[in-house]
Amino acid sequence: MAATFAYLKDVRPYKNAWRVQVKILHSWKQYTSNTRETIELVISDEHVRITLIYAKFTFTYTQVLI
């Protein structure tokens, strides 16, 4: 059975459980005095030119992701 994914352009705030498939277009680590270490990402789905999302994860969450 194939998984069904929503496009990023269809994601709305009224629902908090979306299944999306994205690719990371750009990622970098940033160090600041306020937030300490963060990982920042620019992600998109297969419709790259339509929707880009910028995401930022603080260091506490990066331990979970890695």
C-alpha positions as CSV (number, residue, x, y, z in Angstrom):
1,M,0.0,0.0,0.0
2,A,1.5,3.3,-1.0
3,A,1.7,6.2,1.4
4,T,-0.2,9.3,0.5
5,F,1.5,12.7,1.1
6,A,0.1,16.2,1.2
7,Y,1.7,19.0,-0.8
8,L,3.1,21.8,1.3
9,K,0.8,24.3,-0.4
10,D,-2.2,22.3,1.0
11,V,-1.0,22.3,4.6
12,R,-3.3,24.4,6.8
13,P,-3.1,25.4,10.5
14,Y,-6.4,23.7,11.5
15,K,-4.9,20.3,11.4
16,N,-1.7,19.3,13.3
17,A,-0.9,15.9,11.8
18,W,0.1,16.2,8.2
19,R,2.1,13.6,6.2
20,V,4.5,15.4,3.8
21,Q,7.5,14.3,1.8
22,V,10.1,17.0,1.5
23,K,13.6,17.5,0.3
24,I,16.2,19.7,2.0
25,L,17.3,22.4,-0.4
26,H,19.7,24.1,1.9
27,S,20.8,23.5,5.5
28,W,23.2,25.3,7.9
29,K,24.1,25.6,11.6
30,Q,24.0,28.9,13.3
31,Y,25.4,30.0,16.6
32,T,24.0,33.0,18.5
33,S,24.0,34.2,22.1
34,N,20.2,34.1,22.3
35,T,19.4,30.7,20.8
36,R,22.8,29.0,21.1
37,E,23.1,26.4,18.4
38,T,20.3,26.0,15.8
39,I,19.9,24.0,12.6
40,E,18.1,25.9,9.9
41,L,16.6,24.4,6.8
42,V,15.0,25.4,3.5
43,I,12.7,22.6,2.5
44,S,10.3,22.0,-0.5
45,D,8.2,19.2,-1.9
46,E,8.2,18.1,-5.5
47,H,6.7,21.4,-6.6
48,V,9.9,23.3,-5.8
49,R,8.9,26.6,-7.5
50,I,5.5,26.8,-5.7
51,T,6.3,26.4,-2.0
52,L,9.5,26.8,0.0
53,I,9.5,26.6,3.8
54,Y,12.1,27.9,6.2
55,A,12.5,25.8,9.4
56,K,14.6,26.4,12.4
57,F,15.3,23.8,15.1
58,T,17.0,24.7,18.4
59,F,19.8,22.5,19.8
60,T,17.4,20.6,22.1
61,Y,15.5,19.3,19.1
62,T,18.6,18.5,17.0
63,Q,19.6,15.8,19.5
64,V,16.3,14.1,18.7
65,L,16.6,14.5,14.9
66,I,20.2,13.3,14.6
